[in-house]
């Protein structure tokens, strides 16, 4: 259902912000590039927001803080990319 919903939103006049929370223990640069490639393939041309994972006990999973930062130089720039470090 997620794919159908994303396709619908990308191709509708509804304003859409696409963002991903990044924990480098779960997602690396290759994964983020694959997500961006998929978004482009679906026709998304907006800004893609990456947000830094915040190590907070109130999150839904028990994750430790990431051991490294995302290497922004390894990400393709076919979409406008904004990285939010909160």
Order of alpha helices (4+ residues) and beta strands (2+ residues): alpha-beta-alpha-beta-beta
